[in-house]
Each structure stands twice: as C-alpha cells, then as structure tokens.
Amino acid sequence: MTSDRNTPLFDRARAVIPGGVNSPVRAFKAVGGTPRFIQRAQGAYMWDADDRRYIDYIGSWGPMILGHGHPAVVEAVQKAVLEGFSFGAPTEREIELAEAILALVPSMEMVRLVSSGTEAAMSALRLARGATGRKHIIKFEGCYHGHADALLVKAGSGLATFGNPTSAGVPPEVVQHTLVLEYNNLEQLEEAFALHGADIACLMIEAIAGNMNFVRASAAFARRCRELCTQHGALLVFDEVMTGFRVGLHGAQGVLGITPDLTVLGKVIGGGMPLAAFGGPRKIMEQLAPLGPVYQAGTLSGNPVATACGLATLKEISKPGFYEALSLKTRALTEGLKAAAVAEGVPFSVDSEGGMFGFFLFDDLPQNYATVMSTDNARFNALFHGLLDRGVYIAPALYEAGFVSAAHSEEDIAATIAAAREIFKTLPTL
C-alpha cells in the first residue's frame, strides 16, 4: 500500500492557512484533487511528501530556467548567506545586478529592484501616472499584472468602457480609471485612444501572455499599441515578469522588436528568490524618490541573497547557445505532444517561445481570453491528473503557461510525450 502524506498535510494546512495554500492556484481547485506538497527538487524534477518524483514543467512558475539546484547558483547563494541575510542598506551586488539587467534590456537605462512582480507592476503604474500627470490606464482581459487593486479588473459592459472589480475588497472607485480591452482587438484599441487618449497615462500588456495559458499579441497589435501610445503621449509598459529572460535573452520586446517605455521584470531575474524590478529611460526613472515626486520603497528590495541568486542565473543564461538549446527542447516537447494528440484524433494546438509554452484542446490557437475560457475543462482535468499519475507535473489550471528548463533531458521529454499519448487515447470518449 502506498503512503499518502499529501492529504493529511493539506488537512493541516487548511486549518491554519486560507484554502491551505499561500497562492490560490496551488490548491488544485480548478482541477480537483489534493495538491502535492513538495519536499525537494533537483534538476528537472520535484519530489512530493510521499517521495514520488515528477518531471517539473512549472519551474516555480518560470524562474527555474536552469532547473533546480544549479551548482553555480547554489554556490553563489551559499556564499551570500554567510555574508548576511539582509542589511537595509545599499550593496555592491545591487549595482552589479542592475548593470547586468540593463546590459540585456536596451529599452532600460535605469532600474529599481523590488521583491515581487505585483510590487513591480504596481510601482510602474504609479510611475507612469506620476510621469504623465494622467489618471487612466489600459490593460487587457486575460493579462495578469499582480494583485494590486487597480489591476484586478474585468471588462466593462461595452466597447472601450471602464472596468469593474474582479475581487471583493476592491471598491469600484479604485478601478474607475482602468480601461479593460480585449487582447488582440485592434478596433477596441483604436476606439479607446480615440475616446480617452489625452487622459491615458499608460497601456500595460503582457506581449506574450502567460496567464491565459500562452497567447501572443499579434505583431500588428503590438505595433499599434506602440504607435498609439507615442501618438497620444501615453507610456507603453511591457509586463515581462514571466517572459523576461524566459522567451529569449531580450524578453518579449526582443522577440517582437518593439521598445516599451517601461518594463516590469521578475521570476528569472531572481533565479527563484523573491526579486523583481521595473525600469526604463533615465528621464522617466528619475521621477522616483529620492530624486523625484513618485514615492516607492521596500525594506527587502535588493536583498543580498536574492541578488546573488539572480546574478548567478543571468550569468549562466547569457552563455552562447543557451537559448538555442532551450528552444530546441521546448519545441521537441510541444511538437511531440501535438503529434501524439493528432494521432488519437484529439483537438490540440500549441505554441512556444524560448523556454515557455502553452497548449489548448482546440484545433486553432486562441487569440483572446474569451476563446481561452471556452476550453473543455473536463478534458483538461483528465489530462492533468493522467499526467500527474504518470509522474509529470504541469500547471494545475488550463489558464497557465508551462516552462521547460535547461535541465530537462531528451528522456524527460520522451517520457512526457509517451504519458500524454496514453491519456489522449481516452480523451475522445469524455
């Protein structure tokens, strides 16, 4: 009889932590069942409380691009820990990480380090409003920019109307300046700027969205976002918390060839530690305190252990050929999954960039959130649990992208495809 420590751990957790988890998607609420409590990880694998091994395609939701426990990263962190956990004062390593980021992201001349993607996006939003003197912001349905009040918004009732809160505790007046548009909808984008252009502080977008699974902004749509922001004096903000250093060495802006005014980074730049950043041209960034009137602060910002982890990670991913090899692995996985699904007559579409991928149980790739929401939940849930039972861990929700690391082997990818093929044989009968 196999042991089951995950269930009693979940029971204990629910007694002391809301929902038993410290971030909602971990609860398996979307897919059902008991979440796995992870005890350790190494390379491309995680082990749960029952010491069962899983091939990991979550990678801590993106940061673990090198895999878990990369020797160079571990060494850097161990050395930093011995020097001190936190000082509340400047360190040379903060400068080194800032210099490393700026060297890889040409749109940024200055950067401010913070501790989470939510904090970085919230701060970039405040900076955009402070720099422009305007109130309105544009975001897109299906793009997630953290849980700041002004960004927890769903679309309004009509074309180019202001949104409504998506969370209790967010008063309507807090989101009264947030316009929520349909992703990849040029008509709505044009109308929003025609109606409100003079009052728009910024447009914030995931240029490759990772929180409605994996959906790209079309080249024409991304280009028009840039043109309209320039034309109306609004700032274009790329949220690259997920895509930064994940889809390529220069992020989604490098893939698209578009220069944003502000960039929000996270995940990979911390290598798995709590670290994020936002940055842009010197003229805008100097609006931040202590130089300018836009206030932002954080006790743990630029934490010396987190910066050591991030620096070591950036050094490894900057080596020649890293992204070419990572992209080949990701495509091997996605093409193999596609072929296995097609062979069994299962509708399946898939896309990837660098070490980030997503798939849908559709014949064609969705272009917006509404289409993503029409996904067959029952089939996805059967696929998720079938893979989990076979030792493959993908995101426990059909609205999340997946991640391949440099540590994944050909054998890992082949095993994943073989497991999926077994499950695809049963899906058409659901």
C-alpha positions as CSV (number, residue, x, y, z in Angstrom):
1,M,0.0,0.0,0.0
2,T,1.4,3.4,-1.0
3,S,1.7,6.1,1.6
4,D,-0.2,9.3,1.4
5,R,1.2,12.2,3.3
6,N,-0.1,14.9,1.0
7,T,-3.7,14.5,2.2
8,P,-3.0,14.9,5.9
9,L,-0.7,17.8,5.1
10,F,-3.4,19.5,3.2
11,D,-5.8,19.0,6.1
12,R,-3.3,20.6,8.5
13,A,-2.7,23.5,6.1
14,R,-6.4,24.3,5.7
15,A,-6.7,24.6,9.4
16,V,-4.2,27.4,9.6
17,I,-3.9,28.9,6.0
18,P,-6.9,30.1,3.9
19,G,-7.6,27.3,1.5
20,G,-4.5,25.5,2.7
21,V,-2.3,27.4,0.3
22,N,-0.4,30.8,0.1
23,S,-1.3,31.3,-3.5
24,P,-4.7,30.2,-4.9
25,V,-3.7,28.1,-8.0
26,R,-1.7,25.7,-5.7
27,A,-5.0,24.5,-4.2
28,F,-5.9,22.4,-7.3
29,K,-9.3,23.9,-7.0
30,A,-9.6,24.2,-10.8
31,V,-8.7,20.5,-11.4
32,G,-9.8,18.8,-8.2
33,G,-7.9,16.5,-6.0
34,T,-5.2,17.0,-3.4
35,P,-2.3,19.3,-4.1
36,R,1.2,17.8,-3.9
37,F,3.3,19.1,-1.0
38,I,6.9,19.4,-2.4
39,Q,9.7,18.3,-0.2
40,R,12.7,18.8,-2.5
41,A,13.7,19.4,-6.1
42,Q,16.8,18.9,-8.3
43,G,17.4,19.5,-11.9
44,A,14.2,18.9,-13.9
45,Y,12.5,17.0,-11.0
46,M,10.4,17.6,-7.8
47,W,9.6,15.1,-5.1
48,D,6.4,15.3,-3.0
49,A,5.7,14.3,0.6
50,D,5.4,10.7,-0.4
51,D,8.8,10.9,-2.1
52,R,7.2,10.5,-5.5
53,R,9.2,12.1,-8.4
54,Y,7.7,14.4,-11.0
55,I,9.1,15.8,-14.2
56,D,8.5,19.5,-13.4
57,Y,7.1,21.8,-16.1
58,I,6.1,24.6,-13.7
59,G,9.6,25.5,-12.6
60,S,8.2,27.7,-9.7
61,W,6.0,29.3,-12.4
62,G,9.0,30.4,-14.5
63,P,12.1,31.3,-12.5
64,M,13.9,27.9,-12.6
65,I,15.2,28.3,-16.2
66,L,18.4,26.4,-15.3
67,G,16.5,23.7,-13.4
68,H,16.5,23.3,-9.6
69,G,19.7,23.4,-7.7
70,H,22.1,24.5,-10.4
71,P,25.6,24.2,-8.9
72,A,26.8,27.8,-9.8
73,V,23.6,29.3,-8.4
74,V,23.7,27.3,-5.2
75,E,27.3,28.3,-4.6
76,A,26.5,32.0,-5.1
77,V,23.6,31.8,-2.7
78,Q,25.6,29.9,0.0
79,K,28.4,32.4,-0.2
80,A,25.9,35.3,0.1
81,V,24.1,33.7,3.1
82,L,27.3,33.5,5.0
83,E,27.8,37.3,4.4
84,G,24.4,38.2,5.7
85,F,20.7,37.8,5.0
86,S,19.6,41.5,4.8
87,F,21.1,44.8,5.6
88,G,18.6,47.5,4.9
89,A,21.5,49.4,3.2
90,P,23.0,49.5,-0.3
91,T,25.3,46.7,-1.5
92,E,27.6,46.5,-4.5
93,R,25.7,43.4,-5.7
94,E,22.6,45.5,-6.3
95,I,24.6,47.6,-8.7
96,E,26.0,44.5,-10.4
97,L,22.6,43.1,-10.9
98,A,21.2,46.4,-12.2
99,E,24.1,46.7,-14.6
100,A,23.6,43.1,-15.8
101,I,19.9,43.7,-16.4
102,L,20.5,47.0,-18.3
103,A,23.1,45.3,-20.5
104,L,20.5,42.8,-21.6
105,V,17.4,45.1,-22.0
106,P,18.3,48.0,-24.2
107,S,15.0,49.8,-23.5
108,M,16.1,50.3,-19.9
109,E,18.6,53.0,-18.8
110,M,17.8,52.7,-15.1
111,V,16.2,50.1,-13.0
112,R,14.7,49.8,-9.5
113,L,14.8,46.5,-7.7
114,V,11.8,45.3,-5.6
115,S,10.6,41.9,-4.2
116,S,7.7,40.7,-6.2
117,G,6.1,41.0,-9.7
118,T,3.0,42.6,-8.1
119,E,5.1,45.2,-6.4
120,A,7.0,46.0,-9.6
121,A,3.8,46.3,-11.7
122,M,2.1,48.4,-9.1
123,S,5.1,50.7,-8.9
124,A,5.5,51.0,-12.7
125,L,1.8,52.0,-12.9
126,R,2.3,54.7,-10.2
127,L,5.4,55.9,-12.0
128,A,3.5,56.1,-15.3
129,R,0.8,58.2,-13.7
130,G,3.3,60.4,-12.0
131,A,5.4,61.0,-15.1
132,T,2.5,61.8,-17.3
133,G,0.2,63.6,-14.8
134,R,-2.7,61.4,-16.1
135,K,-5.1,59.0,-14.4
136,H,-6.4,56.5,-17.0
137,I,-4.7,53.2,-17.7
138,I,-5.4,50.5,-20.3
139,K,-5.0,46.8,-19.6
140,F,-6.2,43.7,-21.4
141,E,-8.6,40.9,-20.4
142,G,-6.5,37.8,-19.6
143,C,-3.3,39.7,-18.8
144,Y,-2.4,39.4,-15.2
145,H,-0.2,42.1,-13.6
146,G,-0.3,41.0,-10.0
147,H,-3.0,41.7,-7.4
148,A,-2.8,45.5,-7.0
149,D,-6.3,46.9,-6.6
150,A,-6.3,49.0,-9.8
151,L,-5.3,45.9,-11.9
152,L,-7.9,43.4,-10.5
153,V,-10.4,44.4,-13.1
154,K,-12.7,42.8,-15.6
155,A,-14.0,44.3,-18.8
156,G,-16.8,46.8,-18.7
157,S,-20.2,46.3,-20.3
158,G,-19.5,48.0,-23.6
159,L,-16.8,48.8,-26.1
160,A,-13.9,50.8,-24.5
161,T,-15.7,51.3,-21.2
162,F,-14.1,51.3,-17.8
163,G,-13.9,48.1,-15.9
164,N,-15.4,46.5,-12.7
165,P,-13.5,45.0,-9.8
166,T,-12.9,41.2,-10.0
167,S,-12.1,40.8,-6.3
168,A,-14.1,41.6,-3.2
169,G,-12.4,44.4,-1.2
170,V,-11.7,46.5,-4.3
171,P,-14.1,49.5,-4.3
172,P,-15.5,50.4,-7.8
173,E,-14.0,53.9,-7.4
174,V,-10.5,52.4,-7.2
175,V,-10.8,51.0,-10.8
176,Q,-12.8,53.8,-12.3
177,H,-9.7,54.9,-14.3
178,T,-8.9,51.4,-15.6
179,L,-9.9,50.5,-19.2
180,V,-10.0,46.8,-19.9
181,L,-9.9,45.8,-23.6
182,E,-10.0,42.5,-25.5
183,Y,-6.5,41.2,-26.3
184,N,-5.6,41.4,-30.0
185,N,-8.7,43.5,-30.7
186,L,-7.5,46.4,-32.9
187,E,-10.9,48.0,-33.1
188,Q,-11.3,48.4,-29.4
189,L,-7.7,49.6,-29.1
190,E,-8.3,52.4,-31.6
191,E,-11.6,53.4,-30.1
192,A,-10.1,53.6,-26.5
193,F,-7.4,56.0,-27.6
194,A,-9.9,58.0,-29.8
195,L,-12.2,58.4,-26.8
196,H,-9.6,58.8,-23.9
197,G,-6.2,59.3,-25.5
198,A,-5.5,62.6,-23.8
199,D,-6.1,61.1,-20.4
200,I,-4.3,57.8,-20.7
201,A,-1.2,57.5,-18.6
202,C,-0.1,54.1,-19.8
203,L,-1.0,50.9,-21.6
204,M,0.2,47.8,-19.7
205,I,0.4,44.5,-21.6
206,E,1.9,41.0,-21.5
207,A,3.1,40.9,-25.0
208,I,3.2,37.2,-24.7
209,A,0.5,36.4,-22.2
210,G,1.2,33.6,-19.7
211,N,-1.8,33.8,-17.5
212,M,-4.5,32.8,-20.1
213,N,-2.1,30.0,-20.9
214,F,0.2,31.0,-23.8
215,V,-1.3,33.7,-26.1
216,R,0.8,36.0,-28.3
217,A,0.0,39.6,-29.1
218,S,0.0,39.7,-32.9
219,A,2.8,41.7,-34.5
220,A,0.2,44.2,-35.9
221,F,-1.5,44.6,-32.5
222,A,1.8,45.1,-30.5
223,R,3.0,47.6,-33.1
224,R,-0.3,49.6,-32.9
225,C,0.0,49.7,-29.1
226,R,3.4,51.3,-29.5
227,E,2.2,53.8,-32.2
228,L,-0.9,54.9,-30.3
229,C,1.0,55.4,-27.1
230,T,3.5,57.5,-28.9
231,Q,0.9,59.5,-30.7
232,H,-1.1,60.3,-27.6
233,G,1.8,60.8,-25.1
234,A,1.0,57.6,-23.1
235,L,3.6,55.2,-21.8
236,L,3.8,51.7,-23.1
237,V,4.5,49.3,-20.3
238,F,5.6,45.7,-21.0
239,D,4.9,43.3,-18.2
240,E,7.7,40.8,-18.6
241,V,7.6,39.3,-15.2
242,M,7.0,35.9,-16.9
243,T,8.6,36.5,-20.4
244,G,11.7,38.4,-19.3
245,F,14.7,36.2,-20.0
246,R,12.3,33.3,-20.5
247,V,11.3,33.6,-24.1
248,G,14.7,35.0,-25.1
249,L,17.7,36.9,-23.8
250,H,16.0,40.2,-24.5
251,G,12.5,39.2,-23.5
252,A,9.2,39.6,-25.4
253,Q,10.3,43.0,-26.6
254,G,13.3,41.4,-28.2
255,V,11.1,38.8,-29.9
256,L,8.7,41.5,-31.2
257,G,11.3,44.2,-31.9
258,I,9.3,46.8,-30.0
259,T,10.7,49.3,-27.5
260,P,8.4,49.9,-24.5
261,D,8.7,53.0,-22.2
262,L,8.7,50.9,-19.0
263,T,9.5,47.2,-18.4
264,V,8.4,45.1,-15.5
265,L,10.6,42.1,-14.7
266,G,10.6,39.2,-12.2
267,K,10.9,35.5,-11.8
268,V,14.1,34.6,-13.8
269,I,16.0,37.7,-12.6
270,G,15.7,36.3,-9.1
271,G,16.5,32.8,-10.0
272,G,13.8,31.5,-7.7
273,M,14.3,34.1,-4.9
274,P,11.8,36.9,-4.2
275,L,13.1,39.6,-6.6
276,A,11.6,41.7,-9.3
277,A,12.3,45.0,-11.0
278,F,10.9,47.8,-13.2
279,G,12.9,50.2,-15.4
280,G,13.0,52.4,-18.4
281,P,14.6,55.6,-19.7
282,R,16.6,57.8,-17.3
283,K,14.2,60.7,-17.8
284,I,11.2,58.6,-16.5
285,M,13.0,56.7,-13.8
286,E,14.4,59.9,-12.2
287,Q,10.8,60.7,-11.3
288,L,11.2,58.2,-8.5
289,A,12.0,59.1,-4.9
290,P,14.5,60.2,-3.7
291,L,15.1,62.1,-6.9
292,G,11.5,62.8,-7.9
293,P,8.0,63.1,-6.5
294,V,6.8,59.5,-7.2
295,Y,7.2,57.5,-3.9
296,Q,8.3,53.9,-3.8
297,A,10.2,52.0,-1.1
298,G,10.9,48.5,0.2
299,T,12.8,47.1,3.2
300,L,13.9,44.0,1.4
301,S,14.4,45.5,-2.0
302,G,17.8,44.4,-3.5
303,N,18.1,41.7,-0.9
304,P,21.7,40.5,-0.9
305,V,20.9,36.8,-1.1
306,A,18.3,37.3,-3.8
307,T,20.6,39.4,-5.9
308,A,23.3,36.8,-5.7
309,C,20.9,34.2,-6.9
310,G,19.7,36.4,-9.8
311,L,23.3,37.4,-10.8
312,A,24.4,33.8,-11.0
313,T,21.3,32.9,-13.0
314,L,21.8,35.7,-15.5
315,K,25.4,34.8,-16.0
316,E,24.5,31.2,-16.9
317,I,21.7,32.1,-19.3
318,S,23.9,34.7,-21.1
319,K,26.3,32.0,-22.3
320,P,26.4,31.4,-26.1
321,G,23.9,28.9,-27.4
322,F,21.8,28.8,-24.2
323,Y,18.5,29.9,-25.8
324,E,19.0,27.9,-29.0
325,A,19.4,24.7,-26.9
326,L,16.4,25.6,-24.7
327,S,14.2,26.4,-27.6
328,L,15.0,23.1,-29.3
329,K,14.0,21.2,-26.1
330,T,10.7,23.2,-25.8
331,R,9.9,22.6,-29.5
332,A,10.6,18.9,-29.2
333,L,8.1,18.7,-26.3
334,T,5.4,20.8,-28.0
335,E,5.7,19.1,-31.4
336,G,5.7,15.7,-29.8
337,L,2.6,16.5,-27.8
338,K,0.9,17.8,-30.9
339,A,1.8,14.7,-32.9
340,A,0.5,12.4,-30.1
341,A,-2.8,14.3,-29.9
342,V,-3.4,14.4,-33.6
343,A,-2.7,10.6,-33.9
344,E,-5.5,10.0,-31.4
345,G,-7.9,12.5,-33.0
346,V,-7.7,14.9,-30.1
347,P,-8.1,18.6,-31.0
348,F,-4.8,20.2,-30.0
349,S,-2.9,23.5,-30.7
350,V,0.4,24.5,-29.2
351,D,2.8,27.4,-29.2
352,S,6.2,28.2,-27.6
353,E,9.0,30.7,-27.4
354,G,12.3,30.0,-25.8
355,G,11.6,28.0,-22.6
356,M,7.9,28.9,-22.3
357,F,5.0,27.0,-23.9
358,G,1.2,26.5,-23.9
359,F,-1.3,24.2,-25.3
360,F,-5.0,24.2,-25.9
361,L,-7.5,21.4,-26.6
362,F,-8.6,23.4,-29.7
363,D,-7.7,23.0,-33.4
364,D,-6.6,26.6,-33.5
365,L,-4.7,28.8,-31.1
366,P,-6.9,31.3,-29.2
367,Q,-6.2,35.0,-29.7
368,N,-8.1,36.3,-26.7
369,Y,-9.3,35.5,-23.2
370,A,-12.9,34.7,-24.2
371,T,-11.8,32.0,-26.5
372,V,-9.4,30.6,-23.9
373,M,-12.3,30.5,-21.4
374,S,-14.3,28.2,-23.7
375,T,-11.7,25.4,-23.3
376,D,-13.0,21.9,-22.4
377,N,-12.3,21.8,-18.6
378,A,-13.2,18.1,-18.2
379,R,-10.7,17.0,-20.9
380,F,-8.0,19.2,-19.5
381,N,-8.6,18.0,-15.9
382,A,-8.4,14.3,-17.2
383,L,-5.1,15.2,-18.9
384,F,-3.7,16.9,-15.9
385,H,-4.5,14.1,-13.5
386,G,-3.4,11.5,-16.0
387,L,0.0,13.1,-16.4
388,L,0.3,13.6,-12.6
389,D,-0.4,9.9,-12.0
390,R,2.4,9.2,-14.5
391,G,4.9,11.4,-12.8
392,V,4.5,14.6,-15.0
393,Y,3.7,17.8,-13.3
394,I,2.1,20.6,-15.4
395,A,0.2,23.6,-14.2
396,P,-3.0,22.6,-12.2
397,A,-5.1,25.1,-14.3
398,L,-5.7,25.4,-18.0
399,Y,-5.0,29.1,-17.9
400,E,-1.3,28.9,-17.1
401,A,1.7,28.6,-19.4
402,G,4.3,25.8,-18.9
403,F,8.1,26.0,-18.7
404,V,11.0,23.9,-19.9
405,S,14.4,24.2,-18.2
406,A,17.9,23.6,-19.4
407,A,17.9,20.6,-17.0
408,H,15.2,18.7,-19.0
409,S,16.7,15.8,-20.9
410,E,15.6,14.1,-24.1
411,E,14.5,11.2,-21.9
412,D,12.3,13.5,-19.8
413,I,10.6,14.9,-22.9
414,A,10.1,11.5,-24.5
415,A,8.6,10.2,-21.2
416,T,6.2,13.2,-21.1
417,I,5.1,12.6,-24.7
418,A,4.6,8.9,-24.1
419,A,2.5,9.6,-20.9
420,A,0.4,12.1,-22.8
421,R,-0.1,9.7,-25.7
422,E,-1.6,7.1,-23.3
423,I,-4.1,9.7,-22.0
424,F,-5.0,11.0,-25.4
425,K,-6.3,7.6,-26.2
426,T,-9.1,8.0,-23.7
427,L,-9.9,11.7,-24.1
428,P,-12.2,11.5,-27.1
429,T,-14.6,9.3,-25.1
430,L,-15.1,12.0,-22.4
